[in-house]
Amino acid sequence: MPLRTYDIVTIKTAFDDVDEDVRGKRGYVIAAVEGDDIAVFIYDLERVWCMTAHDVTPTGEIDVEARDAPRGPSIRVNSKGEIVG
């Protein structure tokens, strides 16, 4: 089953593309980025990281609070975190 926006995920401990502090953390998918890349908001760090869907394990939960929160305009970022288009 593909990941959807607001799915809560846990970052796999084998994820080595970023700081060790991200491994094993929970967050929610905020968007698809490019190809198989996704953007995940990490709860503990209050930051967004880009990674592939293979780097996370879905918990089966949805972050209802994030889904229902009012929000401002959207931005798009690439896999390097750079704002695009």
N, C-alpha and C positions, 0 to 999 in steps of 0.2 A: 504494500500500500504506500503510495507516495506521500511525502510530508506535505502538510498544509500550513498556511499561515495560522499562527497561534498554537500549533502543536507544541507541547512541552517535551523537551529532549534532554538527554544527558550526554555530554561530550565524552567520547570514549577515552580511556586512559592511554591508549596507544597514539592519540592525536599528537603529532610532534611538530606541526607547522607553526605553532605559536608558543608563547610563554607557558611554562609548566603550570602556572596558576590557573589555567583554563581547563586543564585535564580533569575529568570527573565532575565538572560543574554542571548545574542545571540552568536552563534558559528556555526561551520559546522562539520559534521560527517567526521572523518578522517579514521575510520575503524571499522569493527566488531571486538570484542575482544574475548569473550567466551559466548556461549549460546545466551542470549538476551542482553548481555552487548555491549555497543558501546563506542568508544573514541570520544570525542568532543573537538575541539579546541575552546576555549572561546576567542573571539576577544578582549574584554576589558582587560583581564588579561594576554593574550598571553601565556596561559597554556593549557594543555590537561587534561581533567577530564574523568574518566570512570564512566558510569552510565547505566541504562537500557533504552531501547527505550521508555518505558512507562513514563520516567521522562522528556521527551522533547515533544514539539509540532512542527511539520514541518511547515515551512513558505510557502512551494511550490517553493522556489527559490533554485538555485544552485550557489555555489561560484565558478564562472568561473575563476576568477583570481587565486585562490588557485589550481584549477584543472589544469590550464595551466602553472603554475610556474615550473621552473626546480627544481629538487630535488635530494638529495643524496640517499644513500642506506636506505632501509626500516628497521624498527625494529618492533618486536611484543611485546606487554605488556599484562599482565593479568589484572583482575579487580582491583588489588591492586596497579597497576602502575609499577609492577616489570617487567623487561625485561625477555622475555622467548625465548627459542630456537633460 
